[in-house]
Amino acid sequence: MSSNEMLVGNELSEEEKGWMKALEEAARAEGVKWDSRVRALLICLSKARQTNRILTMSSNEMLVGNELSEEEKGWMKALEEAARAEGVKWDSRFMLASFAIVTKGDVKKGLKRMKNWNKVSEQYDFKNVSEAEGTKWMQENMGQFMVCVGTDKTGYNGYGVHLGSFQPSVVKTDYDEKCIIRAVADNMRSNTPTLAHVRRGNFMFADMKGYGWANLSLSLDKKISSVYQDSYPIKVKRIFMVNPPSFLFALMELAKVFIKKKLLERVAPVRPEGLAEYFEGDQIPAYLGGGFTQDFWQRREDSIKIHRASVAEVESGSGPRAATVSL
């Protein structure tokens, strides 16, 4: 048999070797152990992505990271009871668990965050735009805006943007606005593919080279920031400002209008040559002198697929054994 006929055989294509290497690096970064079945599963998973198969994942074969501690289960239960009492809706039990984890069991904060998320969702009506529509709009109108960056030395994952490529002028209609906000929300989903990622936290990475006042829109920036600030259940641990302009501090003063002080305090201005303090070389984007070459959109798509699996797992209440995911 050739390797094309037998996916779990002893011969790997160069592409499959790349898949395996990427998974191994991610597993080492998160301290996830593996055996030979996981290596075989990776090849099957990657192949299934191409053929749109349906995969049923066993928790023994794939550690998805959606287990809740007894304390977290208590947080989730208390938040659910309070939400029901006040008539506050939630998107899924995965989201409910995420709100409980991000607020560390503080029901008052959890409810506030859930209400904010519902308000943002209703006010901007972005859920009436599909994931595919939002992605397509971003690729066509701001294709150079997104930057793919690896995991930092503390184990956080995140996503990057090139602020000099942000063009507020292309957001002309309500549909445009819905698309960009939908895309931002899906970026949050890709950054929180499992409850383990929610628990650990994330970073944001903004390359400011070429950034000027034409790239700034206080009204649009305020709407976008409302997605992740005290709304979507995500912990933003650090905001890397790469290639900061001379007017960064003036910009941060303006940002105080819509960004909370606690987030601004997490801003870390850094030059490209200083990224090694925070990232291993192979996790720094190649265009900034590192070795990270993954395509942003493909990586985002793969992470969102894991997010869908996580939603199915937590919704079922039965863990990974119940998750069936269309790839």
C-alpha positions as a Python dict, from the first residue, in 0.01 Angstrom:
ca = {
    (1, 'M'): (0, 0, 0),
    (2, 'S'): (108, 356, -65),
    (3, 'S'): (85, 621, 203),
    (4, 'N'): (-216, 766, 17),
    (5, 'E'): (-402, 438, 56),
    (6, 'M'): (-302, 375, 414),
    (7, 'L'): (-309, 689, 624),
    (8, 'V'): (-167, 520, 933),
    (9, 'G'): (112, 339, 750),
    (10, 'N'): (481, 393, 804),
    (11, 'E'): (538, 640, 521),
    (12, 'L'): (461, 1009, 567),
    (13, 'S'): (440, 1270, 296),
    (14, 'E'): (624, 1598, 351),
    (15, 'E'): (289, 1766, 415),
    (16, 'E'): (198, 1508, 679),
    (17, 'K'): (537, 1554, 846),
    (18, 'G'): (455, 1924, 867),
    (19, 'W'): (118, 1848, 1027),
    (20, 'M'): (283, 1622, 1282),
    (21, 'K'): (552, 1876, 1364),
    (22, 'A'): (296, 2153, 1417),
    (23, 'L'): (88, 1935, 1651),
    (24, 'E'): (394, 1821, 1846),
    (25, 'E'): (509, 2180, 1898),
    (26, 'A'): (163, 2283, 2018),
    (27, 'A'): (138, 1980, 2249),
    (28, 'R'): (480, 2048, 2402),
    (29, 'A'): (386, 2414, 2456),
    (30, 'E'): (73, 2310, 2648),
    (31, 'G'): (225, 2008, 2826),
    (32, 'V'): (-6, 1761, 2650),
    (33, 'K'): (126, 1406, 2632),
    (34, 'W'): (74, 1180, 2335),
    (35, 'D'): (117, 825, 2215),
    (36, 'S'): (125, 666, 1870),
    (37, 'R'): (-256, 676, 1839),
    (38, 'V'): (-252, 1055, 1860),
    (39, 'R'): (9, 1074, 1582),
    (40, 'A'): (-208, 851, 1364),
    (41, 'L'): (-516, 1053, 1454),
    (42, 'L'): (-348, 1375, 1344),
    (43, 'I'): (-297, 1235, 995),
    (44, 'C'): (-658, 1117, 982),
    (45, 'L'): (-783, 1453, 1111),
    (46, 'S'): (-582, 1648, 857),
    (47, 'K'): (-694, 1417, 575),
    (48, 'A'): (-1055, 1447, 687),
    (49, 'R'): (-1028, 1824, 660),
    (50, 'Q'): (-966, 1780, 287),
    (51, 'T'): (-1245, 1527, 227),
    (52, 'N'): (-1508, 1685, 459),
    (53, 'R'): (-1555, 1364, 658),
    (54, 'I'): (-1737, 1333, 987),
    (55, 'L'): (-1509, 1241, 1276),
    (56, 'T'): (-1620, 1110, 1611),
    (57, 'M'): (-1351, 1179, 1870),
    (58, 'S'): (-1285, 964, 2175),
    (59, 'S'): (-1143, 1132, 2484),
    (60, 'N'): (-882, 855, 2497),
    (61, 'E'): (-767, 940, 2145),
    (62, 'M'): (-781, 1317, 2159),
    (63, 'L'): (-741, 1532, 2469),
    (64, 'V'): (-972, 1822, 2390),
    (65, 'G'): (-926, 2011, 2718),
    (66, 'N'): (-1288, 2074, 2812),
    (67, 'E'): (-1285, 1912, 3154),
    (68, 'L'): (-1423, 2122, 3441),
    (69, 'S'): (-1298, 2104, 3797),
    (70, 'E'): (-1556, 2053, 4072),
    (71, 'E'): (-1511, 2416, 4170),
    (72, 'E'): (-1575, 2530, 3813),
    (73, 'K'): (-1885, 2313, 3792),
    (74, 'G'): (-2010, 2493, 4100),
    (75, 'W'): (-1938, 2831, 3941),
    (76, 'M'): (-2122, 2728, 3627),
    (77, 'K'): (-2424, 2601, 3818),
    (78, 'A'): (-2450, 2920, 4024),
    (79, 'L'): (-2420, 3138, 3715),
    (80, 'E'): (-2681, 2931, 3529),
    (81, 'E'): (-2929, 2962, 3817),
    (82, 'A'): (-2876, 3338, 3838),
    (83, 'A'): (-2909, 3377, 3460),
    (84, 'R'): (-3233, 3179, 3454),
    (85, 'A'): (-3371, 3387, 3741),
    (86, 'E'): (-3302, 3710, 3548),
    (87, 'G'): (-3396, 3575, 3206),
    (88, 'V'): (-3043, 3616, 3069),
    (89, 'K'): (-2976, 3395, 2767),
    (90, 'W'): (-2651, 3226, 2667),
    (91, 'D'): (-2530, 3093, 2332),
    (92, 'S'): (-2422, 2748, 2454),
    (93, 'R'): (-2317, 2566, 2767),
    (94, 'F'): (-1958, 2605, 2648),
    (95, 'M'): (-2009, 2982, 2657),
    (96, 'L'): (-2178, 2958, 2997),
    (97, 'A'): (-1881, 2763, 3133),
    (98, 'S'): (-1645, 3018, 2975),
    (99, 'F'): (-1822, 3308, 3145),
    (100, 'A'): (-1798, 3125, 3479),
    (101, 'I'): (-1426, 3055, 3431),
    (102, 'V'): (-1330, 3404, 3312),
    (103, 'T'): (-1506, 3566, 3609),
    (104, 'K'): (-1378, 3299, 3853),
    (105, 'G'): (-1720, 3223, 3990),
    (106, 'D'): (-1820, 3584, 4053),
    (107, 'V'): (-2188, 3559, 3959),
    (108, 'K'): (-2239, 3936, 3949),
    (109, 'K'): (-1948, 3983, 3707),
    (110, 'G'): (-2051, 3679, 3507),
    (111, 'L'): (-2406, 3808, 3460),
    (112, 'K'): (-2277, 4152, 3363),
    (113, 'R'): (-2049, 4002, 3101),
    (114, 'M'): (-2328, 3782, 2964),
    (115, 'K'): (-2560, 4082, 2941),
    (116, 'N'): (-2290, 4284, 2764),
    (117, 'W'): (-2236, 4006, 2512),
    (118, 'N'): (-2609, 3979, 2445),
    (119, 'K'): (-2630, 4358, 2408),
    (120, 'V'): (-2340, 4366, 2159),
    (121, 'S'): (-2491, 4075, 1965),
    (122, 'E'): (-2832, 4243, 1942),
    (123, 'Q'): (-2708, 4598, 1887),
    (124, 'Y'): (-2479, 4516, 1597),
    (125, 'D'): (-2682, 4218, 1473),
    (126, 'F'): (-2363, 4049, 1347),
    (127, 'K'): (-2494, 3697, 1405),
    (128, 'N'): (-2715, 3744, 1099),
    (129, 'V'): (-2393, 3744, 898),
    (130, 'S'): (-2240, 3398, 860),
    (131, 'E'): (-1887, 3304, 957),
    (132, 'A'): (-1809, 3252, 587),
    (133, 'E'): (-1945, 3596, 495),
    (134, 'G'): (-1743, 3771, 765),
    (135, 'T'): (-1427, 3587, 664),
    (136, 'K'): (-1476, 3659, 295),
    (137, 'W'): (-1538, 4027, 362),
    (138, 'M'): (-1219, 4055, 568),
    (139, 'Q'): (-1011, 3874, 309),
    (140, 'E'): (-1141, 4094, 28),
    (141, 'N'): (-1133, 4428, 209),
    (142, 'M'): (-857, 4393, 468),
    (143, 'G'): (-661, 4093, 348),
    (144, 'Q'): (-329, 4220, 487),
    (145, 'F'): (-475, 4318, 823),
    (146, 'M'): (-445, 3980, 999),
    (147, 'V'): (-109, 3847, 1119),
    (148, 'C'): (-37, 3487, 1220),
    (149, 'V'): (175, 3461, 1534),
    (150, 'G'): (272, 3160, 1744),
    (151, 'T'): (253, 3086, 2118),
    (152, 'D'): (444, 3308, 2359),
    (153, 'K'): (689, 3181, 2622),
    (154, 'T'): (424, 3178, 2894),
    (155, 'G'): (205, 2943, 2688),
    (156, 'Y'): (-55, 3198, 2583),
    (157, 'N'): (-188, 3190, 2229),
    (158, 'G'): (-327, 3487, 2044),
    (159, 'Y'): (-385, 3650, 1710),
    (160, 'G'): (-216, 3940, 1542),
    (161, 'V'): (-314, 4239, 1334),
    (162, 'H'): (-123, 4485, 1120),
    (163, 'L'): (-278, 4815, 1221),
    (164, 'G'): (-117, 4997, 930),
    (165, 'S'): (-339, 4787, 700),
    (166, 'F'): (-660, 4868, 886),
    (167, 'Q'): (-881, 5075, 656),
    (168, 'P'): (-1190, 5218, 833),
    (169, 'S'): (-1286, 5393, 509),
    (170, 'V'): (-1396, 5062, 351),
    (171, 'V'): (-1661, 5015, 621),
    (172, 'K'): (-1936, 5208, 447),
    (173, 'T'): (-2260, 5017, 508),
    (174, 'D'): (-2437, 4838, 792),
    (175, 'Y'): (-2348, 4512, 620),
    (176, 'D'): (-1978, 4605, 617),
    (177, 'E'): (-1995, 4681, 988),
    (178, 'K'): (-2171, 4353, 1063),
    (179, 'C'): (-1908, 4162, 865),
    (180, 'I'): (-1610, 4314, 1043),
    (181, 'I'): (-1764, 4267, 1388),
    (182, 'R'): (-1859, 3909, 1297),
    (183, 'A'): (-1498, 3847, 1193),
    (184, 'V'): (-1369, 3988, 1522),
    (185, 'A'): (-1609, 3765, 1717),
    (186, 'D'): (-1487, 3463, 1520),
    (187, 'N'): (-1129, 3562, 1600),
    (188, 'M'): (-1228, 3538, 1967),
    (189, 'R'): (-1371, 3191, 1904),
    (190, 'S'): (-1050, 3082, 1733),
    (191, 'N'): (-852, 3204, 2034),
    (192, 'T'): (-1070, 3003, 2275),
    (193, 'P'): (-1106, 2663, 2104),
    (194, 'T'): (-1129, 2477, 2438),
    (195, 'L'): (-1203, 2560, 2800),
    (196, 'A'): (-833, 2506, 2869),
    (197, 'H'): (-759, 2802, 2639),
    (198, 'V'): (-1029, 3009, 2809),
    (199, 'R'): (-877, 2930, 3146),
    (200, 'R'): (-520, 3004, 3039),
    (201, 'G'): (-580, 3337, 2869),
    (202, 'N'): (-465, 3500, 2546),
    (203, 'F'): (-264, 3786, 2405),
    (204, 'M'): (-318, 4035, 2125),
    (205, 'F'): (-37, 4124, 1887),
    (206, 'A'): (-56, 4452, 1696),
    (207, 'D'): (210, 4555, 1445),
    (208, 'M'): (189, 4933, 1421),
    (209, 'K'): (434, 4986, 1135),
    (210, 'G'): (286, 5236, 892),
    (211, 'Y'): (3, 5323, 1130),
    (212, 'G'): (-132, 5676, 1099),
    (213, 'W'): (-438, 5878, 1173),
    (214, 'A'): (-606, 5746, 855),
    (215, 'N'): (-612, 5404, 1023),
    (216, 'L'): (-798, 5537, 1326),
    (217, 'S'): (-1175, 5552, 1368),
    (218, 'L'): (-1284, 5608, 1726),
    (219, 'S'): (-1643, 5508, 1652),
    (220, 'L'): (-1551, 5183, 1475),
    (221, 'D'): (-1272, 5101, 1721),
    (222, 'K'): (-1519, 5145, 2007),
    (223, 'K'): (-1761, 4899, 1849),
    (224, 'I'): (-1487, 4644, 1784),
    (225, 'S'): (-1347, 4673, 2136),
    (226, 'S'): (-1695, 4610, 2278),
    (227, 'V'): (-1670, 4252, 2147),
    (228, 'Y'): (-1376, 4151, 2367),
    (229, 'Q'): (-1387, 4404, 2652),
    (230, 'D'): (-1604, 4275, 2940),
    (231, 'S'): (-1818, 4093, 2685),
    (232, 'Y'): (-1701, 3780, 2502),
    (233, 'P'): (-1557, 3540, 2765),
    (234, 'I'): (-1186, 3577, 2696),
    (235, 'K'): (-893, 3675, 2917),
    (236, 'V'): (-664, 3922, 2741),
    (237, 'K'): (-341, 3889, 2937),
    (238, 'R'): (-116, 4110, 2727),
    (239, 'I'): (-131, 4340, 2426),
    (240, 'F'): (193, 4353, 2228),
    (241, 'M'): (239, 4679, 2038),
    (242, 'V'): (513, 4603, 1785),
    (243, 'N'): (688, 4888, 1603),
    (244, 'P'): (518, 5148, 1826),
    (245, 'P'): (499, 5496, 1671),
    (246, 'S'): (624, 5807, 1847),
    (247, 'F'): (264, 5910, 1916),
    (248, 'L'): (171, 5582, 2089),
    (249, 'F'): (113, 5743, 2426),
    (250, 'A'): (-105, 6012, 2270),
    (251, 'L'): (-298, 5732, 2101),
    (252, 'M'): (-339, 5552, 2433),
    (253, 'E'): (-484, 5869, 2583),
    (254, 'L'): (-746, 5866, 2307),
    (255, 'A'): (-808, 5496, 2363),
    (256, 'K'): (-906, 5568, 2724),
    (257, 'V'): (-1239, 5682, 2581),
    (258, 'F'): (-1336, 5322, 2503),
    (259, 'I'): (-1064, 5094, 2648),
    (260, 'K'): (-1057, 5027, 3021),
    (261, 'K'): (-752, 5115, 3228),
    (262, 'K'): (-683, 4751, 3320),
    (263, 'L'): (-643, 4661, 2951),
    (264, 'L'): (-426, 4962, 2870),
    (265, 'E'): (-199, 4863, 3158),
    (266, 'R'): (-134, 4534, 2977),
    (267, 'V'): (6, 4706, 2670),
    (268, 'A'): (370, 4610, 2606),
    (269, 'P'): (544, 4830, 2344),
    (270, 'V'): (818, 4626, 2175),
    (271, 'R'): (1051, 4654, 1877),
    (272, 'P'): (1090, 4352, 1646),
    (273, 'E'): (1435, 4281, 1789),
    (274, 'G'): (1282, 4270, 2137),
    (275, 'L'): (1024, 4000, 2057),
    (276, 'A'): (1272, 3729, 2159),
    (277, 'E'): (1207, 3829, 2519),
    (278, 'Y'): (851, 3708, 2485),
    (279, 'F'): (858, 3450, 2202),
    (280, 'E'): (1083, 3168, 2087),
    (281, 'G'): (1226, 3238, 1743),
    (282, 'D'): (1009, 2983, 1567),
    (283, 'Q'): (695, 3150, 1709),
    (284, 'I'): (774, 3499, 1576),
    (285, 'P'): (617, 3584, 1237),
    (286, 'A'): (864, 3529, 955),
    (287, 'Y'): (823, 3881, 819),
    (288, 'L'): (948, 4011, 1155),
    (289, 'G'): (1258, 3793, 1143),
    (290, 'G'): (1122, 3476, 1304),
    (291, 'G'): (1038, 3131, 1174),
    (292, 'F'): (659, 3122, 1210),
    (293, 'T'): (507, 3079, 864),
    (294, 'Q'): (159, 2939, 919),
    (295, 'D'): (-124, 3093, 717),
    (296, 'F'): (-351, 3299, 942),
    (297, 'W'): (-678, 3201, 778),
    (298, 'Q'): (-604, 2829, 773),
    (299, 'R'): (-495, 2832, 1135),
    (300, 'R'): (-805, 3029, 1230),
    (301, 'E'): (-1030, 2786, 1044),
    (302, 'D'): (-872, 2487, 1218),
    (303, 'S'): (-911, 2651, 1561),
    (304, 'I'): (-1276, 2737, 1497),
    (305, 'K'): (-1341, 2373, 1405),
    (306, 'I'): (-1199, 2271, 1743),
    (307, 'H'): (-1421, 2535, 1903),
    (308, 'R'): (-1725, 2378, 1736),
    (309, 'A'): (-1619, 2040, 1874),
    (310, 'S'): (-1584, 2189, 2220),
    (311, 'V'): (-1932, 2341, 2204),
    (312, 'A'): (-2073, 1998, 2109),
    (313, 'E'): (-1883, 1827, 2390),
    (314, 'V'): (-1990, 2063, 2666),
    (315, 'E'): (-2347, 2087, 2533),
    (316, 'S'): (-2385, 1709, 2551),
    (317, 'G'): (-2260, 1695, 2906),
    (318, 'S'): (-2080, 1375, 2818),
    (319, 'G'): (-1735, 1500, 2732),
    (320, 'P'): (-1538, 1433, 2415),
    (321, 'R'): (-1693, 1090, 2358),
    (322, 'A'): (-2015, 1260, 2248),
    (323, 'A'): (-1856, 1507, 2009),
    (324, 'T'): (-1921, 1462, 1641),
    (325, 'V'): (-1771, 1733, 1426),
    (326, 'S'): (-1806, 1811, 1059),
    (327, 'L'): (-1469, 1899, 918),
}
